[in-house]
């Protein structure tokens, strides 16, 4: 788990989450990135991964964006500096990246989006920008120079005729240097600009998605534009639990039932649906095994509610039938994303047949 140093996890959740940025030095001591720059470049050649190449700098104010998949020849023609490779959703395909998410399970897992990994040559950057996500930026190798700002974070503050949402006005308020094992937390609407200080700079970005009010209440006509705000989380080591406090925060915006909220936060996006379809095709010849341990596919979203002492489990936007099953076993499955046929044989078979489990 993350080492917060002088503050506790609960202090982070109370004082920093969705409020202000924090650089956590040696959050993961002696961290060694599971993926090297050359391997990341290799992933960008494959169709299964969403990848982008960005060249440019704030000095030249000239930026270019190219979408992958790429070829080996692409990298042979790149300049020596000031370019960045981004590969999205790496946790969906590589278990060693997916396993890193558990370090951040003091935040509910159903809030999690994906892991994006970047490699940047000397001076490489994606420009100063802000978004509505919460993000933990784990430095994997090399060094990255960060500048942060709370100023001019408005939708009209962008460079024109640039294929990226790069801020026009950017006034640095805070300067930081991240080294391997350091984690920079950036809340929504805080501008950040990271520039590589070396030729081996990799950064792993753990993003926690934002819920727009229009998206959350898509069938309502009287919702003002804005975003759902988290409650102050209480770290109970139950990353799949949807606490009442989260539903109450949604109801401050507009009326939504507990069940509808759970369905919404576990609903898959289009890319994850495609990933599971590909997995289903690959699993057609795989036979179910008794007395083994199965893992929930990384693309799946799972969460549970406690209602009147009963556990309701939601998987990929659907309420699944768990009637008569042991509550503790169900909660353990949701929080650890593992199923043992010995404890929940019927549920294991049900989910295996839905092609959302694989053998560990």
C-alpha positions as YAML, in Angstrom:
chain: A
units: angstrom
residues:
- id: 1
  name: UNK
  ca: [0.00, 0.00, 0.00]
- id: 2
  name: UNK
  ca: [0.94, 3.65, -0.41]
- id: 3
  name: UNK
  ca: [3.31, 5.07, 2.22]
- id: 4
  name: UNK
  ca: [1.99, 8.55, 2.99]
- id: 5
  name: UNK
  ca: [4.89, 9.57, 5.20]
- id: 6
  name: UNK
  ca: [3.92, 12.33, 7.62]
- id: 7
  name: UNK
  ca: [0.17, 12.02, 7.06]
- id: 8
  name: UNK
  ca: [-2.21, 9.08, 7.35]
- id: 9
  name: UNK
  ca: [-4.46, 7.63, 4.67]
- id: 10
  name: UNK
  ca: [-7.47, 9.14, 6.43]
- id: 11
  name: UNK
  ca: [-5.84, 12.57, 6.51]
- id: 12
  name: UNK
  ca: [-5.29, 12.28, 2.77]
- id: 13
  name: UNK
  ca: [-8.93, 11.32, 2.23]
- id: 14
  name: UNK
  ca: [-10.17, 14.15, 4.43]
- id: 15
  name: UNK
  ca: [-7.80, 16.98, 3.54]
- id: 16
  name: UNK
  ca: [-6.56, 16.30, -0.01]
- id: 17
  name: UNK
  ca: [-8.92, 14.08, -2.05]
- id: 18
  name: UNK
  ca: [-10.71, 16.30, -4.59]
- id: 19
  name: UNK
  ca: [-9.34, 19.37, -2.78]
- id: 20
  name: UNK
  ca: [-5.61, 19.93, -3.37]
- id: 21
  name: UNK
  ca: [-2.59, 18.21, -4.91]
- id: 22
  name: UNK
  ca: [0.03, 16.29, -2.97]
- id: 23
  name: UNK
  ca: [3.44, 14.88, -3.90]
- id: 24
  name: UNK
  ca: [4.00, 11.70, -1.88]
- id: 25
  name: UNK
  ca: [7.73, 11.05, -1.84]
- id: 26
  name: UNK
  ca: [8.67, 7.37, -1.97]
- id: 27
  name: UNK
  ca: [5.04, 6.33, -1.81]
- id: 28
  name: UNK
  ca: [6.20, 2.96, -3.14]
- id: 29
  name: UNK
  ca: [9.80, 2.61, -1.88]
- id: 30
  name: UNK
  ca: [12.26, 0.89, -4.22]
- id: 31
  name: UNK
  ca: [9.61, 0.79, -6.95]
- id: 32
  name: UNK
  ca: [10.70, -0.70, -10.27]
- id: 33
  name: UNK
  ca: [8.31, -0.24, -13.17]
- id: 34
  name: UNK
  ca: [6.95, -3.56, -14.52]
- id: 35
  name: UNK
  ca: [7.23, -2.21, -18.05]
- id: 36
  name: UNK
  ca: [10.28, -0.72, -19.79]
- id: 37
  name: UNK
  ca: [10.07, 2.03, -22.44]
- id: 38
  name: UNK
  ca: [10.87, -0.46, -25.20]
- id: 39
  name: UNK
  ca: [8.04, -2.73, -24.06]
- id: 40
  name: UNK
  ca: [5.62, 0.19, -23.97]
- id: 41
  name: UNK
  ca: [6.59, 1.06, -27.53]
- id: 42
  name: UNK
  ca: [5.93, -2.57, -28.45]
- id: 43
  name: UNK
  ca: [2.40, -2.35, -27.04]
- id: 44
  name: UNK
  ca: [1.71, 0.69, -29.19]
- id: 45
  name: UNK
  ca: [2.23, -1.48, -32.29]
- id: 46
  name: UNK
  ca: [-0.74, -3.67, -31.33]
- id: 47
  name: UNK
  ca: [-4.37, -2.96, -32.17]
- id: 48
  name: UNK
  ca: [-5.52, -4.04, -28.69]
- id: 49
  name: UNK
  ca: [-4.05, -0.88, -27.19]
- id: 50
  name: UNK
  ca: [-5.14, 2.71, -27.65]
- id: 51
  name: UNK
  ca: [-1.97, 4.75, -28.18]
- id: 52
  name: UNK
  ca: [-0.95, 8.29, -29.10]
- id: 53
  name: UNK
  ca: [2.26, 10.11, -30.01]
- id: 54
  name: UNK
  ca: [2.61, 13.77, -29.08]
- id: 55
  name: UNK
  ca: [5.43, 16.06, -30.17]
- id: 56
  name: UNK
  ca: [5.99, 19.69, -29.21]
- id: 57
  name: UNK
  ca: [6.81, 22.01, -26.33]
- id: 58
  name: UNK
  ca: [5.51, 25.10, -24.58]
- id: 59
  name: UNK
  ca: [8.52, 26.98, -25.96]
- id: 60
  name: UNK
  ca: [7.66, 26.42, -29.61]
- id: 61
  name: UNK
  ca: [3.89, 26.23, -28.96]
- id: 62
  name: UNK
  ca: [3.81, 23.85, -31.91]
- id: 63
  name: UNK
  ca: [2.12, 20.53, -31.17]
- id: 64
  name: UNK
  ca: [1.23, 17.44, -33.17]
- id: 65
  name: UNK
  ca: [-0.84, 14.38, -32.32]
- id: 66
  name: UNK
  ca: [-0.74, 10.99, -34.05]
- id: 67
  name: UNK
  ca: [-3.02, 8.07, -33.20]
- id: 68
  name: UNK
  ca: [-1.75, 4.47, -33.08]
- id: 69
  name: UNK
  ca: [-1.31, 1.65, -33.67]
- id: 70
  name: UNK
  ca: [2.17, 2.49, -34.90]
- id: 71
  name: UNK
  ca: [4.92, 0.67, -36.76]
- id: 72
  name: UNK
  ca: [8.57, 0.26, -35.86]
- id: 73
  name: UNK
  ca: [9.37, 2.77, -38.59]
- id: 74
  name: UNK
  ca: [7.38, 5.40, -36.68]
- id: 75
  name: UNK
  ca: [9.91, 5.41, -33.85]
- id: 76
  name: UNK
  ca: [12.88, 5.49, -36.20]
- id: 77
  name: UNK
  ca: [11.76, 8.87, -37.56]
- id: 78
  name: UNK
  ca: [11.08, 10.60, -34.23]
- id: 79
  name: UNK
  ca: [13.28, 13.51, -33.07]
- id: 80
  name: UNK
  ca: [15.77, 12.99, -30.25]
- id: 81
  name: UNK
  ca: [13.72, 15.01, -27.76]
- id: 82
  name: UNK
  ca: [10.36, 16.64, -27.02]
- id: 83
  name: UNK
  ca: [8.03, 13.73, -27.79]
- id: 84
  name: UNK
  ca: [5.77, 11.53, -25.67]
- id: 85
  name: UNK
  ca: [4.16, 8.13, -26.20]
- id: 86
  name: UNK
  ca: [0.89, 7.43, -24.34]
- id: 87
  name: UNK
  ca: [-0.69, 3.97, -24.08]
- id: 88
  name: UNK
  ca: [-4.16, 3.74, -22.54]
- id: 89
  name: UNK
  ca: [-5.81, 0.91, -20.57]
- id: 90
  name: UNK
  ca: [-2.63, -1.11, -20.02]
- id: 91
  name: UNK
  ca: [-4.16, -2.65, -16.90]
- id: 92
  name: UNK
  ca: [-6.81, -4.34, -19.06]
- id: 93
  name: UNK
  ca: [-4.20, -6.49, -20.78]
- id: 94
  name: UNK
  ca: [-1.24, -6.89, -18.40]
- id: 95
  name: UNK
  ca: [-1.77, -8.49, -14.98]
- id: 96
  name: UNK
  ca: [1.39, -6.95, -13.51]
- id: 97
  name: UNK
  ca: [-0.04, -3.47, -14.21]
- id: 98
  name: UNK
  ca: [-3.54, -4.40, -13.03]
- id: 99
  name: UNK
  ca: [-2.10, -5.67, -9.74]
- id: 100
  name: UNK
  ca: [-0.70, -2.20, -8.99]
- id: 101
  name: UNK
  ca: [-4.22, -0.78, -8.62]
- id: 102
  name: UNK
  ca: [-4.57, -2.42, -5.20]
- id: 103
  name: UNK
  ca: [-2.06, 0.09, -3.81]
- id: 104
  name: UNK
  ca: [-4.78, 2.71, -4.23]
- id: 105
  name: UNK
  ca: [-7.70, 0.72, -2.83]
- id: 106
  name: UNK
  ca: [-8.29, 3.27, -0.09]
- id: 107
  name: UNK
  ca: [-10.33, 4.87, -2.90]
- id: 108
  name: UNK
  ca: [-13.35, 2.76, -3.98]
- id: 109
  name: UNK
  ca: [-12.43, 0.59, -6.93]
- id: 110
  name: UNK
  ca: [-15.72, 1.34, -8.71]
- id: 111
  name: UNK
  ca: [-14.46, 4.94, -9.07]
- id: 112
  name: UNK
  ca: [-11.41, 3.70, -10.98]
- id: 113
  name: UNK
  ca: [-11.09, 4.13, -14.74]
- id: 114
  name: UNK
  ca: [-7.80, 2.79, -16.10]
- id: 115
  name: UNK
  ca: [-3.99, 2.92, -16.08]
- id: 116
  name: UNK
  ca: [-2.35, 4.97, -18.80]
- id: 117
  name: UNK
  ca: [1.43, 4.73, -19.16]
- id: 118
  name: UNK
  ca: [3.58, 7.37, -20.80]
- id: 119
  name: UNK
  ca: [7.15, 7.39, -22.00]
- id: 120
  name: UNK
  ca: [8.76, 10.74, -22.71]
- id: 121
  name: UNK
  ca: [12.11, 11.57, -24.29]
- id: 122
  name: UNK
  ca: [14.10, 14.49, -22.86]
- id: 123
  name: UNK
  ca: [11.79, 17.50, -22.79]
- id: 124
  name: UNK
  ca: [8.76, 15.41, -23.72]
- id: 125
  name: UNK
  ca: [5.38, 16.66, -22.53]
- id: 126
  name: UNK
  ca: [1.68, 16.74, -23.34]
- id: 127
  name: UNK
  ca: [1.49, 20.43, -22.44]
- id: 128
  name: UNK
  ca: [-0.22, 22.17, -19.53]
- id: 129
  name: UNK
  ca: [-3.79, 20.93, -19.18]
- id: 130
  name: UNK
  ca: [-6.54, 20.19, -16.69]
- id: 131
  name: UNK
  ca: [-9.43, 17.76, -16.61]
- id: 132
  name: UNK
  ca: [-12.17, 16.56, -14.29]
- id: 133
  name: UNK
  ca: [-10.48, 13.34, -13.24]
- id: 134
  name: UNK
  ca: [-8.69, 12.48, -10.02]
- id: 135
  name: UNK
  ca: [-5.32, 11.02, -10.89]
- id: 136
  name: UNK
  ca: [-2.36, 9.41, -9.14]
- id: 137
  name: UNK
  ca: [0.83, 9.84, -11.20]
- id: 138
  name: UNK
  ca: [3.34, 7.16, -10.24]
- id: 139
  name: UNK
  ca: [6.85, 7.80, -11.52]
- id: 140
  name: UNK
  ca: [8.16, 4.55, -12.95]
- id: 141
  name: UNK
  ca: [11.63, 5.53, -14.16]
- id: 142
  name: UNK
  ca: [13.64, 8.67, -14.81]
- id: 143
  name: UNK
  ca: [12.58, 12.08, -13.53]
- id: 144
  name: UNK
  ca: [9.70, 14.36, -14.40]
- id: 145
  name: UNK
  ca: [9.44, 18.08, -13.64]
- id: 146
  name: UNK
  ca: [5.90, 19.09, -12.65]
- id: 147
  name: UNK
  ca: [4.31, 22.50, -12.44]
- id: 148
  name: UNK
  ca: [0.80, 22.91, -11.02]
- id: 149
  name: UNK
  ca: [-1.73, 25.71, -11.07]
- id: 150
  name: UNK
  ca: [-5.30, 26.43, -10.02]
- id: 151
  name: UNK
  ca: [-5.57, 29.48, -12.26]
- id: 152
  name: UNK
  ca: [-7.33, 29.83, -15.64]
- id: 153
  name: UNK
  ca: [-8.81, 26.31, -15.48]
- id: 154
  name: UNK
  ca: [-11.69, 27.20, -17.77]
- id: 155
  name: UNK
  ca: [-12.99, 25.60, -20.94]
- id: 156
  name: UNK
  ca: [-12.20, 28.67, -23.04]
- id: 157
  name: UNK
  ca: [-8.51, 28.72, -22.09]
- id: 158
  name: UNK
  ca: [-7.04, 26.56, -24.85]
- id: 159
  name: UNK
  ca: [-4.66, 27.07, -27.74]
- id: 160
  name: UNK
  ca: [-6.44, 27.38, -31.04]
- id: 161
  name: UNK
  ca: [-5.70, 25.15, -34.02]
- id: 162
  name: UNK
  ca: [-3.98, 22.55, -31.82]
- id: 163
  name: UNK
  ca: [-5.19, 18.90, -31.79]
- id: 164
  name: UNK
  ca: [-4.84, 18.75, -28.00]
- id: 165
  name: UNK
  ca: [-6.57, 20.52, -25.13]
- id: 166
  name: UNK
  ca: [-3.47, 22.51, -24.12]
- id: 167
  name: UNK
  ca: [-3.95, 25.61, -22.01]
- id: 168
  name: UNK
  ca: [-3.13, 29.00, -23.51]
- id: 169
  name: UNK
  ca: [-2.63, 30.80, -20.18]
- id: 170
  name: UNK
  ca: [-0.75, 28.78, -17.58]
- id: 171
  name: UNK
  ca: [0.67, 30.40, -14.44]
- id: 172
  name: UNK
  ca: [2.76, 27.95, -12.36]
- id: 173
  name: UNK
  ca: [2.00, 28.05, -8.65]
- id: 174
  name: UNK
  ca: [3.89, 24.96, -7.52]
- id: 175
  name: UNK
  ca: [7.00, 23.20, -8.87]
- id: 176
  name: UNK
  ca: [7.85, 19.58, -8.07]
- id: 177
  name: UNK
  ca: [10.23, 16.85, -9.23]
- id: 178
  name: UNK
  ca: [9.02, 13.23, -9.26]
- id: 179
  name: UNK
  ca: [11.47, 10.33, -9.06]
- id: 180
  name: UNK
  ca: [10.86, 6.55, -9.22]
- id: 181
  name: UNK
  ca: [8.42, 5.49, -6.49]
- id: 182
  name: UNK
  ca: [7.03, 9.00, -6.00]
- id: 183
  name: UNK
  ca: [3.30, 9.57, -6.49]
- id: 184
  name: UNK
  ca: [1.76, 12.91, -7.41]
- id: 185
  name: UNK
  ca: [-1.96, 13.22, -6.68]
- id: 186
  name: UNK
  ca: [-3.79, 15.78, -8.82]
- id: 187
  name: UNK
  ca: [-7.48, 16.55, -8.12]
- id: 188
  name: UNK
  ca: [-10.00, 17.73, -10.73]
- id: 189
  name: UNK
  ca: [-9.58, 21.21, -12.23]
- id: 190
  name: UNK
  ca: [-5.94, 21.58, -11.16]
- id: 191
  name: UNK
  ca: [-3.74, 22.32, -14.16]
- id: 192
  name: UNK
  ca: [-0.61, 20.20, -14.40]
- id: 193
  name: UNK
  ca: [2.34, 20.20, -16.76]
- id: 194
  name: UNK
  ca: [4.89, 17.41, -16.64]
- id: 195
  name: UNK
  ca: [8.16, 17.60, -18.58]
- id: 196
  name: UNK
  ca: [10.65, 14.76, -18.86]
- id: 197
  name: UNK
  ca: [14.07, 15.49, -17.36]
- id: 198
  name: UNK
  ca: [15.70, 12.35, -18.78]
- id: 199
  name: UNK
  ca: [15.59, 9.90, -21.68]
- id: 200
  name: UNK
  ca: [14.09, 7.11, -19.56]
- id: 201
  name: UNK
  ca: [11.04, 8.89, -18.16]
- id: 202
  name: UNK
  ca: [8.00, 6.65, -17.66]
- id: 203
  name: UNK
  ca: [4.93, 7.63, -15.66]
- id: 204
  name: UNK
  ca: [1.96, 5.44, -14.73]
- id: 205
  name: UNK
  ca: [-1.29, 7.35, -14.48]
- id: 206
  name: UNK
  ca: [-4.05, 5.85, -12.31]
- id: 207
  name: UNK
  ca: [-7.20, 7.71, -13.29]
- id: 208
  name: UNK
  ca: [-10.46, 7.94, -11.36]
- id: 209
  name: UNK
  ca: [-13.29, 8.97, -13.62]
- id: 210
  name: UNK
  ca: [-15.61, 11.92, -13.21]
- id: 211
  name: UNK
  ca: [-19.39, 11.63, -13.41]
- id: 212
  name: UNK
  ca: [-21.02, 14.56, -15.16]
- id: 213
  name: UNK
  ca: [-24.50, 15.41, -13.98]
- id: 214
  name: UNK
  ca: [-25.86, 15.04, -17.52]
- id: 215
  name: UNK
  ca: [-24.35, 11.55, -17.72]
- id: 216
  name: UNK
  ca: [-25.50, 10.50, -14.26]
- id: 217
  name: UNK
  ca: [-29.04, 11.83, -14.74]
- id: 218
  name: UNK
  ca: [-29.39, 11.36, -18.48]
- id: 219
  name: UNK
  ca: [-33.18, 10.95, -18.32]
- id: 220
  name: UNK
  ca: [-33.77, 14.11, -16.29]
- id: 221
  name: UNK
  ca: [-34.56, 17.44, -17.94]
- id: 222
  name: UNK
  ca: [-33.79, 19.73, -14.98]
- id: 223
  name: UNK
  ca: [-30.17, 18.96, -14.11]
- id: 224
  name: UNK
  ca: [-27.61, 21.75, -14.18]
- id: 225
  name: UNK
  ca: [-24.20, 21.15, -15.73]
- id: 226
  name: UNK
  ca: [-21.65, 19.99, -13.18]
- id: 227
  name: UNK
  ca: [-19.97, 16.95, -11.69]
- id: 228
  name: UNK
  ca: [-20.67, 14.47, -8.92]
- id: 229
  name: UNK
  ca: [-18.57, 15.18, -5.81]
- id: 230
  name: UNK
  ca: [-17.30, 12.36, -3.59]
- id: 231
  name: UNK
  ca: [-18.04, 12.23, 0.13]
- id: 232
  name: UNK
  ca: [-15.13, 12.03, 2.54]
- id: 233
  name: UNK
  ca: [-14.17, 8.40, 2.20]
- id: 234
  name: UNK
  ca: [-13.62, 6.28, 5.28]
- id: 235
  name: UNK
  ca: [-10.90, 3.74, 4.54]
- id: 236
  name: UNK
  ca: [-12.35, 0.39, 5.53]
- id: 237
  name: UNK
  ca: [-10.39, -1.80, 3.08]
- id: 238
  name: UNK
  ca: [-13.62, -2.53, 1.22]
- id: 239
  name: UNK
  ca: [-12.91, -1.09, -2.25]
- id: 240
  name: UNK
  ca: [-16.04, -2.58, -3.83]
- id: 241
  name: UNK
  ca: [-18.52, -1.21, -1.27]
- id: 242
  name: UNK
  ca: [-20.82, 1.62, -2.33]
- id: 243
  name: UNK
  ca: [-21.48, 3.44, 0.95]
- id: 244
  name: UNK
  ca: [-24.69, 5.30, 1.64]
- id: 245
  name: UNK
  ca: [-22.70, 8.53, 1.75]
- id: 246
  name: UNK
  ca: [-21.90, 8.24, -1.98]
- id: 247
  name: UNK
  ca: [-25.54, 7.81, -2.92]
- id: 248
  name: UNK
  ca: [-26.46, 10.74, -0.66]
- id: 249
  name: UNK
  ca: [-23.97, 12.95, -2.51]
- id: 250
  name: UNK
  ca: [-25.58, 12.00, -5.84]
- id: 251
  name: UNK
  ca: [-28.99, 12.82, -4.41]
- id: 252
  name: UNK
  ca: [-27.80, 16.32, -3.55]
- id: 253
  name: UNK
  ca: [-27.76, 16.89, -7.31]
- id: 254
  name: UNK
  ca: [-30.96, 15.08, -8.22]
- id: 255
  name: UNK
  ca: [-33.03, 12.11, -7.08]
- id: 256
  name: UNK
  ca: [-31.53, 8.71, -7.91]
- id: 257
  name: UNK
  ca: [-32.22, 5.34, -6.31]
- id: 258
  name: UNK
  ca: [-29.47, 3.37, -4.62]
- id: 259
  name: UNK
  ca: [-29.84, 0.56, -7.15]
- id: 260
  name: UNK
  ca: [-29.73, 2.92, -10.16]
- id: 261
  name: UNK
  ca: [-26.61, 4.57, -8.79]
- id: 262
  name: UNK
  ca: [-24.93, 1.17, -8.40]
- id: 263
  name: UNK
  ca: [-25.87, 0.19, -11.95]
- id: 264
  name: UNK
  ca: [-24.49, 3.47, -13.28]
- id: 265
  name: UNK
  ca: [-21.08, 3.34, -11.57]
- id: 266
  name: UNK
  ca: [-20.49, -0.26, -12.71]
- id: 267
  name: UNK
  ca: [-21.59, 0.28, -16.30]
- id: 268
  name: UNK
  ca: [-18.88, -0.48, -18.87]
- id: 269
  name: UNK
  ca: [-17.72, 1.93, -21.52]
- id: 270
  name: UNK
  ca: [-17.58, 0.93, -25.17]
- id: 271
  name: UNK
  ca: [-13.90, -0.03, -25.14]
- id: 272
  name: UNK
  ca: [-14.29, -2.38, -22.17]
- id: 273
  name: UNK
  ca: [-17.29, -4.01, -23.82]
- id: 274
  name: UNK
  ca: [-15.11, -4.69, -26.86]
- id: 275
  name: UNK
  ca: [-12.31, -6.08, -24.68]
- id: 276
  name: UNK
  ca: [-14.72, -8.50, -23.00]
- id: 277
  name: UNK
  ca: [-16.11, -9.56, -26.37]
- id: 278
  name: UNK
  ca: [-12.60, -10.41, -27.53]
- id: 279
  name: UNK
  ca: [-12.01, -12.31, -24.26]
- id: 280
  name: UNK
  ca: [-15.27, -14.23, -24.75]
- id: 281
  name: UNK
  ca: [-14.16, -15.30, -28.21]
- id: 282
  name: UNK
  ca: [-10.80, -16.49, -26.83]
- id: 283
  name: UNK
  ca: [-12.49, -18.42, -24.00]
- id: 284
  name: UNK
  ca: [-14.84, -20.47, -26.16]
- id: 285
  name: UNK
  ca: [-12.62, -23.57, -26.04]
- id: 286
  name: UNK
  ca: [-11.68, -23.20, -22.34]
- id: 287
  name: UNK
  ca: [-13.40, -25.68, -20.02]
- id: 288
  name: UNK
  ca: [-14.58, -24.92, -16.50]
- id: 289
  name: UNK
  ca: [-12.44, -26.40, -13.71]
- id: 290
  name: UNK
  ca: [-13.65, -27.33, -10.26]
- id: 291
  name: UNK
  ca: [-11.53, -26.72, -7.15]
- id: 292
  name: UNK
  ca: [-9.61, -23.82, -8.62]
- id: 293
  name: UNK
  ca: [-9.34, -20.05, -8.15]
- id: 294
  name: UNK
  ca: [-10.74, -17.69, -10.77]
- id: 295
  name: UNK
  ca: [-10.04, -13.99, -11.23]
- id: 296
  name: UNK
  ca: [-12.49, -11.38, -12.44]
- id: 297
  name: UNK
  ca: [-11.40, -9.94, -15.79]
- id: 298
  name: UNK
  ca: [-9.68, -6.53, -15.40]
- id: 299
  name: UNK
  ca: [-12.21, -4.86, -17.72]
- id: 300
  name: UNK
  ca: [-15.07, -5.76, -15.37]
- id: 301
  name: UNK
  ca: [-16.55, -3.32, -12.88]
- id: 302
  name: UNK
  ca: [-18.00, -4.78, -9.69]
- id: 303
  name: UNK
  ca: [-19.50, -3.24, -6.56]
- id: 304
  name: UNK
  ca: [-21.95, -4.13, -3.83]
- id: 305
  name: UNK
  ca: [-24.55, -2.52, -1.60]
- id: 306
  name: UNK
  ca: [-25.54, -3.34, 1.95]
- id: 307
  name: UNK
  ca: [-29.31, -2.95, 2.19]
- id: 308
  name: UNK
  ca: [-31.12, -4.06, 5.36]
- id: 309
  name: UNK
  ca: [-28.37, -6.52, 6.12]
- id: 310
  name: UNK
  ca: [-28.45, -8.04, 2.64]
- id: 311
  name: UNK
  ca: [-25.73, -7.85, -0.01]
- id: 312
  name: UNK
  ca: [-26.61, -6.82, -3.54]
- id: 313
  name: UNK
  ca: [-23.86, -7.33, -6.13]
- id: 314
  name: UNK
  ca: [-23.61, -5.32, -9.35]
- id: 315
  name: UNK
  ca: [-21.41, -6.43, -12.22]
- id: 316
  name: UNK
  ca: [-20.94, -4.44, -15.42]
- id: 317
  name: UNK
  ca: [-24.09, -2.42, -14.84]
- id: 318
  name: UNK
  ca: [-26.32, -5.36, -13.90]
- id: 319
  name: UNK
  ca: [-27.66, -6.68, -10.61]
- id: 320
  name: UNK
  ca: [-26.64, -10.34, -10.45]
- id: 321
  name: UNK
  ca: [-28.53, -13.11, -8.69]
- id: 322
  name: UNK
  ca: [-26.80, -13.94, -5.40]
- id: 323
  name: UNK
  ca: [-29.86, -15.06, -3.44]
- id: 324
  name: UNK
  ca: [-29.04, -17.54, -0.70]
- id: 325
  name: UNK
  ca: [-25.27, -17.06, -0.92]
- id: 326
  name: UNK
  ca: [-23.09, -16.28, 2.08]
- id: 327
  name: UNK
  ca: [-22.75, -12.51, 2.60]
- id: 328
  name: UNK
  ca: [-19.13, -12.59, 3.73]
- id: 329
  name: UNK
  ca: [-18.08, -14.76, 0.78]
- id: 330
  name: UNK
  ca: [-19.82, -12.34, -1.57]
- id: 331
  name: UNK
  ca: [-18.11, -9.30, -0.05]
- id: 332
  name: UNK
  ca: [-14.74, -11.03, -0.17]
- id: 333
  name: UNK
  ca: [-15.26, -11.82, -3.86]
- id: 334
  name: UNK
  ca: [-16.19, -8.24, -4.71]
- id: 335
  name: UNK
  ca: [-13.31, -6.70, -2.75]
- id: 336
  name: UNK
  ca: [-10.61, -9.15, -3.87]
- id: 337
  name: UNK
  ca: [-12.05, -9.91, -7.34]
- id: 338
  name: UNK
  ca: [-11.33, -13.63, -6.81]
- id: 339
  name: UNK
  ca: [-13.70, -16.59, -6.72]
- id: 340
  name: UNK
  ca: [-13.01, -20.02, -5.32]
- id: 341
  name: UNK
  ca: [-15.25, -22.79, -6.56]
- id: 342
  name: UNK
  ca: [-15.10, -24.35, -3.11]
- id: 343
  name: UNK
  ca: [-16.82, -21.36, -1.46]
- id: 344
  name: UNK
  ca: [-19.21, -20.12, -4.17]
- id: 345
  name: UNK
  ca: [-19.45, -22.94, -6.75]
- id: 346
  name: UNK
  ca: [-22.75, -21.89, -8.35]
- id: 347
  name: UNK
  ca: [-21.73, -18.24, -8.70]
- id: 348
  name: UNK
  ca: [-18.33, -19.22, -10.08]
- id: 349
  name: UNK
  ca: [-19.94, -21.37, -12.76]
- id: 350
  name: UNK
  ca: [-22.49, -18.66, -13.55]
- id: 351
  name: UNK
  ca: [-19.81, -16.00, -14.08]
- id: 352
  name: UNK
  ca: [-17.51, -18.40, -15.94]
- id: 353
  name: UNK
  ca: [-20.31, -19.05, -18.41]
- id: 354
  name: UNK
  ca: [-20.69, -15.28, -18.82]
- id: 355
  name: UNK
  ca: [-16.98, -15.16, -19.81]
- id: 356
  name: UNK
  ca: [-15.88, -12.69, -17.14]
- id: 357
  name: UNK
  ca: [-13.53, -15.03, -15.22]
- id: 358
  name: UNK
  ca: [-10.13, -16.48, -15.98]
- id: 359
  name: UNK
  ca: [-7.97, -18.98, -14.12]
- id: 360
  name: UNK
  ca: [-5.15, -17.48, -12.03]
...
